[in-house]
C-alpha cells in the first residue's frame, strides 16, 4: 500500500525535476520503444522469461525508467516495455491478438472497452499504480474573467448550467476517458437544476461544436500552442497541464478542478489472459515494483499523483492545486454507456457499416443516365460527406458467392473517416456489378449485424446501412425464419443497433425489408427516383440522432 506523504513534502521538490522529466518525455515521443533487460551477469536460470508490458504513451517513459531501476529484482526475466495507444491495444485484444502479457492503459475505461468489444477475459478492473485528475485547462484571460486568482477556479463558472459564454473544447468522449469525465461532470453539475435533463442537453450542445479528436491532441497540450479550435478551455488532465506549463514560455494554463465527483484517470495495471503461469508470476512481480516507494517517486516526477491522490511537485503560481484529491472511480458501465448514448445524439457522430448490393440487377439503367449501382455509389459518397470526420465508416459489397462461398466481401474496414476519405472514394470507384449475381440478402445482413454488434461503440450512433434493389435470391442461404430468429437474439436494448435499408427501384420487397428492420428498431427508405437518395441520408441520420426533449427514440 502506498504510504501517505504530506503534500507539503512533495511540494518542496524543485520544478526543475518536473521540467527535466517532461523534456525527456518529449524527446522520447509518443512512438513505441522497447527496452530489454541486460541479462549479462545474471545467475544461471532454469527458465528465461520474456515479460511484455504495453503501457499508454503518457506513462510509458516512467514505466521504462522504473523497469531500468529494478534490474536484478527478477534476474531471469527479460522485461520489454512498449508504448502503445490504448485504443489500439483494446481493438487488438478484442480481435484475439497476442498483444502483451500485462497492460497499463490510462484508465479503466479502456479495460471495459476491450471487454465490450469481445475481449471478455480481460479483467474489468486493475490495480491503480498512479492517477491524474480530469481538469479543465483554462487560458489565463478566461480564468481571470471567472475570478481567478482571487478565488480557486472550479468547473461551474466554465461548464455549469449557468456558465458564461466561454468556448470550451472537449476531447471526443467516445475515444477519450478525459472526455467521459467531462460529460459526467456536466451531469453532476446539473443535478440540482429544475430540469436536469434539459440543462445537461443544453450544455452538451455547446460542447458538441468544439469536440476534437485524438489526432488533434486529446489530453496532450503541445507547448506554446493555442488550445484546439481556439477554445478558452479544454477538458484534459492535471498531468497534461503540468507538463504544458513546464515546457511553455508564455500562455500558461490554469487548471480548474471539479467541485463534483469526476472520475480520474486511474492508470490500472492488469495481467492479460493467456500468459503462462511463469509469465503471470513475473507480471505480478513487476506490479510490486510499480507500487514501491521509489517507483512512486518516479511517477510523481512525471507529473502523476500517487494512487492515493497525493500530488507531484507543483509550481507556486496558483495555476495548479497542491491539495490532495481523493480518487474518484469510473461509475458503472451502464451509467457511462447511458451518458455516451445521450452524447451521440448531440454530436451526431456515427459508426456505420455500409453494405452495398452489387447483384446483376444493379446494372439496370435509371432515368437521367447511369445504372442503379452508379446512383448507389454516388449516394454513398454524398452520405459520407454528411458525416463528421470522427465518424467511423466501413463498406462491404454483396451479391451471391462474392468471396468463395460467401455472399459478401469487405472493401473498407470501419475506421474514422478523417483517415480514409480518400481511400473510401478510391474503393467505391473500384466497385463493379457481379454479372448474373443474385441478392444474398439474409446471410450478408446477418454477418454484417454480428460484426457491428461485436464492435458496438458507446458515444456513436451505431447502425448497419444496407443499400439494395431487390430481395433475397440465395436459395442456399440461412432462410427467412431462422434469419429473423437469430437477428432477434442479437438485440440489446441498452446498445441500440438499428438496420437501415435504402431500397432503390421497383424490385424491392418492402414487406421483407420492413420485417428485418422492425426487429432491430430500424427503418426502410425506398425511392424510385435516384435524386431522392441524398435526402434519404439526411432523414435517416436525423431520425437516429435526436436527443430528448426534442424527440425520443
N, C-alpha and C positions, 0 to 999 in steps of 0.2 A: 504494500500500500504506500502511495506517495506521501511522505511526511508533510505536515503543514509548515509552510515557510512564510513568515510575515511579509506582506507586500513591501514594507519599508526597507527590508534587507535586499530584496530583489531590485528595488528601485535605485539602490546605490551603485548598481553596475554602470559602467561608462557606456554611453550611446555608441562609442567607437566600436565596441564589441558587436553591437547590432549592425552597424554600418558595414563592418568587415564581413560579417556573415551574409548580409544581403548582397554585397558585391560578389562574394563567392558564388552565391546562388545565381546571380545574373550571368556570370562567366560560364557557369556550367550549363545554363539554359534549361529549356523545358524538354529537350530531347532525351532519348533514352541513354543511359550509361550503365556500364557493368563494372563491378569490382569483384575480382576473385581473390579470396584469401590466399596469401602466400603460405604454402604448406611446408616450405623448407624448415628443417629443424624440428618438425613435429615428431612425436613418437610413432612407432610403427602401429598401424591401425589394422584391425581385423576387417573393417569395412569403412570405406571412404564415402562420405555422404555429400551430395550436392544439394544445397538448400536455395531455392529460388524465391525471392521476395519481390513482389510487384508493389510499388509504392506510388501514390499520387505525386506528380511532379513537384507540387508545392512543398512536400515534406521529404521527398526522396534524397536531397542532399544531406539533410540532417540524419536520415536513416543510414546513409552511406558512411557518414562520419562516425556514427555510433558503431557500425559494423567494424570499421577500421580500429576503433579504440578497444574492441573486445576480442581482438585476435588472441588465440590461445585459450579462450574460455571453453571452446569446443574444438579441440585440436584436430579432430578427424572430420570436421565439417568444412566444406568449401562453400562460402556464402556468396550468393550472387544477388545484388540489389539492382533492380531495373525501374526506371521512371516510366510509368505507364498511365495514360489518361484513364480515369475511372470508367467513363462510358464505354471505352473500347474493351476494357477488361470484362465489364458486365456483359457486353454483347458476345464476346468470345466464350465466356463461361456458359452462357445460355445456348450457344451453338455446340457445346460439348468439347471445346478446345482445351488442350493441356497448357494452361497459361502460366501457372506458377504453383508453388507449394503453400505460400502464405500471401495475404493481400492486405494492404493498408491504404484504403481509399480515404477521401476527405471526410466522408460522412456515412452513417448508417443508411442514408438514402440510397446509396449505390448497392449495398448488400440486398436491400429489398428490391431494387430494380432488377438485379441479376436473378433473384428468385422468381419474381413475377414474369420474367421473360422465359423461364423454363429451367433455370439452374437451381432446382429445388433442394439440392443437398448443400448449397452454400449456406452457412449459418446466417440467421436473420439478425444476429447481434454479435458484436465483437467486444474486445477489451480496449477501452479508450487509453491511448498512450499519451495524449495531449488534447487540447481543444483550442478553438478560437471563436469568439462570439461573432454573430452576424450583426453588423452595424450599418448605418448609413454614412457614407463618406461624403461630406458636405464641403463645398467651396467656402473659403473664409468670408467672402462678402455675404453669401446666403446665410451662413452661421451667425454673422453679426446682426442680420435683419431679424433673426429669431431670438436675440438676446444674449448670445454668447459674446464674450467670456464672462459677463456678469453672472450668468447662471449656466449650469451644465446644459448641454444640448441633448434633447430627447427626441423621440420619434413623433410625438403628437403634433408639434407645430410644422412638421415636414410632410408626413403621410397620414395624419389623423383625419377623421371625417370633416373637420372644420379647418384643415390646413390651408395656408395661403396658396398663392399661385406658383410655388416652387416647382421647377421642372425636375422630376425625379426619374432616373433611369433604373431599369430592372433587368438583371440577367435572366434569361428565359428559364422560368421555373420548371419546365419540362425536362431540362437537362442541367440544372444548376441548383444545388442544395441551398445556396445563399438566397436565390430567388424564391425557393419554397419557404424559407424562414421569413422572408419579407411578406409574402402573402398571409402567412399565419399571424404575423404581427399586425397586419392591416385588419384582419378579422377580430383579433383580440382588442384592438383599439376601438372598434365599432360596437363592441358587446353592450355598452351602456346606452347606445342610441335608441330612440323611439322605434326606428325601423332599421335594425342591424343589417338585414339582408340588403336593403336598398343602399345603406351607407357603404357597405363593402363593395357593391356593384359600381357605385359612383366613383369610388377611389380606384378600383381596378381599371375602369375605363380611362382614367387619367394616366395610369401606369402603362396601359397597353400601347400607347403611341410612342413610348420610349423604351420598348423592350429591345435588348441587344442579345446577340448570340455568343457562344463560346469563341467563335472566330474573331469577335470584336473585343475580346479581352476578359470576359467573365469576371471572376473575383480578383484578377490581377489588375493593377493600376500602373501603367507604364509611367516612369518618372518624366517630369517636365512635359506632360501631355495633358490635354484637356480631358474632361470626363466624356464618356461615349454620348454621341448625339447632342453635344453642347448642354448637357444636363447640369443642374445646380447640385445634385446629389445622386448617388447610386448606392444600391444595396450591395454590400461586399463583406469582407471580414476584417476584423481588427488587425490580423496579421498583415493583410494586404495594405492597409492604411499605414501601419508602422513601417513596412518596407518602402512604400512610396515616399513617405516623408523623410526617411533616412537618405534616400537617393536623389531627391529633387532639390533644386536650389530655391526656387520660388514656388508659388502655387501649392503650398502645403494644404492638406485637407484636415478637416475637423471630424472626429468620429462621434456620431450621435448614437448613444446607447439606448436600447428599447426599455421603456418603463413597464412593459408587459413581457410575458414569457415567450421568448422566441428561441427556437431550437438552435443550438450551437453546431458548428462542425466539430464532430467528436473524435475524428481520426481513429476509427476502430480497427484493431488488428485481428484477423481471423486466419485459422489454418484451413486451407481448402480441401475439399473431399478428394479422395483418390490417392493421396500421398501414402506411401508405405509407412509402417509404424516407426521405423528408424528416422525417417524424414520428419514425421509428425513430432517426434521427441525433440529433434533438432529445432524445429519451428517453435515449440514450446520453450526451449532453452533461450532462443533469441528474444522471445517475448519478455522473459525475465530480465534480459539485458536492457530492453527498451524501457522497462519500468524502474530501472535502478536510478539512484540519485545522480550519478554522473550523466546518464542519458537524459534525465530531466533537465539538467543544466544545458546540455547541447540543444535540446528542443526549444527551451526558452531563449537561447541565444539566437535562434532563427525566428523569433517573434511569436512563438506559440505560448499559450498558457499551459500550466500543468493540468492534468486531468481533473484536479480538484478546483480549478478556477483561479489559481494564483498567477499573477501577471509576469511577463518578462520585464526587463528594464524599460522604463518609459521616460521620454524627454520631459522636461519640466515646463512645457509650454501650454499645458491645459488642452491640447488637441486630442489627447487620449487619456483614458482614466486608469490610474494605478490601483483602483479598488478591486478587491476580489469579487468575482461574479460566480454565483452558484451555477453549475452546469444545468442546462435545460435540455432534456432528451427530445428526440423527434417523437411526435404523437403517433398513435396507432395508424396503420396503413390505410384503414377506411377513412379516417379524418383527412389524411394527406390526399388521397385519391379524390375525395369529395371536393376539396379545395381546388385541386388542379382541374377537375372537370368543369367547375364554375369558371375557372380562368380560361379554359379553352373556348368557352362561349364568348368571352370578351375579346380575346386575342384573335380568334378565328384562324388559328393555325392548325393544320391538319396533318394526319398521317394517312395517305391514300394508296391503296394497292389498286391500280387500274388494270382492267382485263379487257383486251381488245379482240373482237371477233375478226378472224381472217379467213372464214369459210368461203367456199366458192361463190356464194350469193353476194358477197361483199364487192364483187366485181361488177355488179349491175350498175348501169349509169343512172344518174339522177338529174332532174331538171336543173338547168343552169350550168351543166358541164361537170365532168369528173365522175368518179364512182362513189359508191357508198363508203368504201374504205377511205378514199381521199377526204370525204366530208368528215368522217370519224376522226381521222388523224389531225385534220385542221382544228376540230373541236377540242381534241386532247391538248394541242399546243395552246389554244386560247385558254382552256381551263387551267393549265399550268401557270399561265400568265396572271391569273386571278389570285394565285396563292402567294403567301408571304415567303420570303427566302428561307425562313427556318421551318417551313412546312416540309414534310417528307413525302416523296412520291416514288413509286416504283411501277414498272409496267410488265405485264405478261401478255402474250398473244395466245389465241386458242382456235382450234377447229377440231378435227379428228386426227389422231395419230400424228401430232406435230413434232413430237420428240420421241422417236421409237413408238412404243405403245401408248405413251402419254398424250393427252389431248392439249397440253399447254406447254409453254416454254417461257422462262424469264428472259427478258431482253434488257431490263434495267432494274437493279436491286433498289429496295426502298432506302433512300438516303435523303439528307437535306437538299432542297432544290438549289440552294446557294452554290453548292459544289458541283452540280451536274445539269444545269440548264442547257449548256452547250451539248453535253453528251445525250441528253434527252432528245434534243432536236435532231441530232445525227441518227440516233437509234430509230426514232419514228420515221425518218426518211428512208430507212432500210427495210421497213415492214412491207411485205408483199402478200397478196392473196394466195392461199393454197388452192390451186385448181382442183375442182371436184371434192374439196374438203367439206365435211358436214359440220354441224354446230354441236360440239361436245360440251354442252352447257352444264350438265349436272356434275360430272367429275371435276371439271375445271373450277366451277364455283365453289364446290366443297373444299377442294385443295387450297384455293385462294383464301377462303374463310378460315381454314385451320391455320394457315400461315399468319394471317393478320391477327387472329386470336392469340397465337403464341407470342407475337411481338407487340401486343396491345400496349400503348404508351400513355400514361397519365399526362394531362396537360395538352393533349392534342384531340382534335375531332377525328376519331378513328373510323374509317369506313372502307368498304370494298366497293369499287365502282366498276360495273360491267357494262360495256357498250357492245350491243349486238343487234342483228337484224332478223333473228329467227328464233326458233325453239329447239329443244334438244333433239338431235338427229343421230345420236350414237346408240345403236342397238346393243352394244356391249357395255354400256355404262351401268352405274350403280342402280338406276331405276328411280322413279319419282318418289315412291312411298318410302323407301329406305333412305334416300337422299334427304327428304324433309325431316325424317325422324332423327338422323344424325345431326342435321343442322340445328334442330331444336335442342338437342343435348348439349350443344356448344354455347348456349345462351348464358349470359351472366348479367343480370340487371345492373350490377354495380360497375360493370365495364361495358358500356354500350358499344356495339359494333354493327351498325346497320349496313345492309347491302342496298346500293342504289343501282337501278337499271336505267340506262338510256337506250330506248329502242328506236331504231330508225327503219321506216318503211312499213309496208302493209303485211309483211310476213311474220311480224312479231305476234306472239300469242300473249296478250295482256293478262289473261287469267293465270297462265303458268307463271309469268314473272311476278304477278301480284301475290300468288301463293308463297313464292320463295321470299319475297321482300317482307311480307307480313310476319313471318317467323322471326325476323331479325329487327323489326321496328323500322324497316327501310321504306323506300318509295320507288315507284316506277314512273319514269317520264318518257313519253312517247311523242314522236313527231314524224310527219310525212315530209316536212319542209327542212332541208339542210340548214337554212338560215336560222332556224329555231334552236339549234344546238347550243349556241353561246348563252342564250337566256336560260336554258335548262341548267347550265352550270351555276349561274347566279342563283337561281331558285333553289337548287339542291343545297348549296352551301349555306344560304340564308336560313333554310328550314332547319338545318342541323346546328346552327351556331347562335341561336337566340339565347339570351340569358334572362331569367326572371328579374323584374316583374313584367318585362315587355312581352314575353311569351314563355310557354312551358312545354317541355318535351313530353 
